Amino acid sequence: MKILIIHPEHNSNNVINDYQSDLLLHGLRELYGNDVVDYPGSWYLYKEQVSKKNFDTNNLWGKGFNIKNILDNFNSIDRSDILNKIKKKYFNLIIFSSCRRSTKFINEAIKFNNKIVFVDGEDHPIIDLNLATKGLYFKRELKEKKKNILQISFAIPEKKILRNITQKQKNILAPLIPGKIKTYLYNDEEDYNRMYQNSHFALTYKKVGWDCYRHYEILMNGCIPLFLDLENCPEYSLTFLPKKLLLEINQKFLKILSFENPLNIYKKKFLTMERVKNYLKNILLRIKINDIFFDDDQILEYKSSLLKYSRTNLTTKNIAKYVIKNVQ
């Protein structure tokens, strides 16, 4: 299947990438190899190009961890004569994979009756209803079901998913706390992943949108997400995550957060007097977390279930299959 993926042009000196576009590209390349053409070329996903350009990956979201080296052989893709190929309907499918940022060649794609798909991976729930009339529209932060509009989510490159759970943990709660910049201490992808691998649990929550690559990085490293306010997530958001299982985990284990200084682990919107009181109470009573809840077998069972689920349902190949299935 010949697929053209149109994504934003990136200045090599200042790149802000689109995770949804990047991960879908990876999944489609896993399925169809070099028949998937990324245009003008997501060079920052190709490890040899990042090295060749001496690019500062700090310009990528999350420093490019777990995406900057997921593709190979940038120059093996034929990106020539794209406009003429569109006119001749050379591609079976044209995907505008970051449709709020680039719709290059859209007039030609429509004029020459190409099959078109739009992917909107922005954090806000706003839908471009005009584009949605011109092709199937996938929206990441989808609040309600609409005609011709389907939900889509982030995913994990299969090779990034941990094979075996780390048996001995250094941390009950991962030291990286979302929103607390002083805890963002990791400049190396391996160290960053190892931090989650060496932790039983990790805190995560909705940022601007509900979907966040951090949720997937926690899962792929055999760590258990403690997802704040997940019960308020809209039905059509995060539909690929095991929300029911994550809510069960929250019910059982969210109390561990009462043993951590709430000023260090909560942003203002999550900080309550009740949480402060629980923390002070545990200090005064000298109650230790291990004394009240630890069950290694149960934790290991949850970790195994989540890792298996991730490998079965959350890969980039899986999300690519989902898109293709709904297009055909």
Summary of the structure (lengths in Angstrom):
residues: 328
radius of gyration: 21.3
end to end distance: 11.6
largest distance: 75.1
contacts: 980
relative contact order: 0.13
helix: 45%
strand: 13%
